[in-house]
Amino acid sequence: MPHTFEELITEAAAVSVDGWDFSWLDGRATEERPSWGYARLAGERMARATAALDVQTGGGEVLAGLPRLAPLTAATECWPPNVAAATARLHPRGALVVATADEQALPFGAAAFDLVLSRHPVTTCWPEIARVLRPGGTYFSQQIGPATNRELTEYFLGPQPPSTARDPERARAAAEAAGLSVVDLRSESLRAVFHDVGAVVYFLRKVIWTVPDFTVDRYRTELRALHDRIQADGPFVAHATRFLIEARKRP
């Protein structure tokens, strides 16, 4: 593994960030996982479903990892490289991948699914979720919570104003306004540890909303200082928040 500042940022700037697989960070960064175990719980619900949809599937990594898929399983994704990755990963499992230009509008008829999943959606269009769910159907999602990786954002951009975006209680209110009943809502704060500056570069290239204008050239001075800080003081620690929400469509 490279060690100098230039070697680390050059490698991290060149590696592909397609899909939603973070295995490149193995040994270089860690993030705690929520205690509830999203994939296990999603798999339990999928095993009982007859028609299921995974919204914003990314590269299809999570859906493809479930032990069993519903007899009719579809997934949506809007970013072309992810569409290709998800298609290659999910078609062998019998799942249909639909490329969408706008994740707000779901290209399916009303009451098409008894289960809708979504792990880490960029946005949630609650009226559309409610529309495609059958009465009694379930929406099950793990979402990124407020102020996720705020320490990383503020290292590059300075102090940020408080934000109510991605607040679990706002999600509850929006779900209920769309005609869903929230049956489970929980959240956790999780440590994210970056052991070298290359891991930070890779993460910021992949999770683009953390520092929206990030490029290596734009932030070279800050990256150099961060490299020196990690070398002297040890890993850079941030905190991610996650919340789990499960809602059912009212009969």
N, C-alpha and C positions, 0 to 999 in steps of 0.2 A: 504494500500500500504506500502511496506517496506520502512524504512527510513535510517537505518545504511548502511555504505559502503558495508559491507559483505552481508547484506540482498539484497541490490539493485543489486549487480553484480551477486550474486548466482541466483536470480530469472531471470535476463535477459539472463544469460548464458544457462539456462535450457529450456526456452520457444522455441517453434517451430518457425523457420523462413521460412517454406515452403510457396510457393505462393508469391503473390505480394500485399498482403493486409497489410496495416500498422496500422490497427485499434488498435493493442496492445499499440501503442504510444498515444492514445487519453488521453488528460490531462497531458501528460508527455513531449510531443514535438509537435511543430507545424511547418509547412512549408507553406509559401504563395503559392497560386495557380496562374498560369499565367492568365492574364486578358482575354485572348481570349476564354477560356473554351473549351478544347480539346474534351471532351466527347459530348458536345452539337453539336459542328461542325462535329464530326465524325458521330453522329447520323443522322444529316441532309444529309450527303453524302451517308450513308448506306441506308437511306429510298429511295434513287433513284437508288440504285445498283441492278443488276440482279445476279452478281456473285462476291463475295468479299472474300478477304483473309486478316487475321490478322497475321502479322509476329512477332514472338517472343511474343506470347500472355501472357507469364507468367502463372498465374493460371486462366487466362480467365476472370479476374475480370472486366476489362473495357469493353470488348466485350459483356459479359453477361449483363452489365448494360445498353446497348443501347436499346431504345424502340422497334426497329424493326430490324431484320436481313434480309439480302438478301435471296431470295429463295435458292440460293446455297451459303453457307458460310463455309469457312474452316479456320483453324488456325494452325500455326506451333509452336512447342516448343521443346527445346533440353534437358532441365533439367528434369530427370525422376519424381521427386516429383511434379514439376509443371505440367507435362503431366497428371498425375493422377488427380490433382486438377482441371485442365482445362477440362478434360474429364467429370468429375462429374458435373461441372458447366455448360458446353456448350451443352452436348448431349441433355438435356431436351429442349434446344432451337433449336434443329435440326441442330446444327453446328458440322462439322467433325473436330476432333483434330488429327493432324499428328505428330508423334514423329520423330524428325530429329536428326541425329548425327552431322550435320554441317549446321548451319543456313545460311551459304554462298550459298549453293546449295538448291534451292527450288524444291521440288519433284512434280512439276506440268508441264504440257505442255505449249508451247508458246501461248501467247494471251488468257490465260484461264480466266482472271479476268478483270472486268471493274473498280474495286476499290481494292487497297491494302492499308491497315492501318498498323501502327506500333507505339506504344507508348513506348518510352524509350528503343529503341533497343540497344543492346550492340554494334553491328556494323550494317552497312547498305551496302549490296552488290548491288550497283546500276545497274550493268549489268543484274543481276538476276531479280531485280524489273522491269526493262524495258522489259525483255524477257517475263515475265508472264502477263504483262499488254496488253490489247487490244489497238489498235490505238485509241487515244482519251481518254483512261482510265486515272485514277487519282491515284497518290500515295499521302497519307496524313499522316503526322507523327509529333508527338511531341518528341523532342529529348533532351537529357541532353547536356548542352552547356559546354564551356571550363571553367576550374578552379572551377568546382562545388564543394562546401564544402571544398575549399582550406584551410580555417582556421582549419577545423577538421583534414585534412590530415597533415598539418604542425605542429599541436600540437603534434602529435605522431611521425612524421618522420622528423621534422625540415624543413627548407626552401627548396622549390622545384624549379627546373628550369622552366622557362616559357614553356608552351606547346601550340602547335597549334592544338592538337587533338580536335575533336568535334567542330571545328570552323564552324559557319554557312556558311561563304563564301566558305570554302573548300567543304561543302556539296553541295552548289549550283554548283560549278565547276564540281564536280563528277557526279551530276545528269545530267547536260547538256552534259557532255562527253559521257554519256550512251544513249543519244538520247531523253532526257526528257526536257521539257520547264518548268522552275520554275515560277509559277504564284503568289506565296506568300511566303515570308520569313521574320520572325520577331523574336526578342529575348527579354528576360527580365531577370533581376536579382531579386532574391526572398529571403527573410529572412527565415532562418531555426533556430529555437530556441529549445534548449535542456534544460529541467528543472531539470533533475537529471542524474546521471552517468549511471543508468540502461538503460535509453533511448539511451545514446550514445553506450553502449555495444550492445544493440539489433540492432541499426541501422548499426553498423560496421559489425556485423555478417550477416546482410541481404544484405547490399550494399557493397559487398566484395572488390570492386575496390577502395574504399575510402582510406583504409589502407590495402593493399593486404596481408600482413602477420599477420593480427590481430588475436590474441587470448587473452583471459583474463589473462592467466598466463604470457604471454610474456610482456604484458603492464600493469601489476598490479601496478607498481610504478607510472606510468603516470596517471592511472585511479584513484588511491588514491589522487594524487595531484589535479586532475580535480574535484573530489568529494569535496575536501576541498575548492577549488576555487568557485564552485557553491554555496556551503553552505555560504561562506563569501560574495560573490559579486553578486550572482544571476545567471540567466541562461547563458549558453554558446551559443553565437550567431555566426552562419556561414551564408554563402550566396550560394544559388544554382542558376545556370543559366539554362534556358530552351529556346529552339527555336522551332518554328513551321515552317514546310516546306511543301508546296503543289506543286506537279509537275505533268504535264500531258505528256503522250506519244504522240509524234508527229504523225500525220496521215502518 
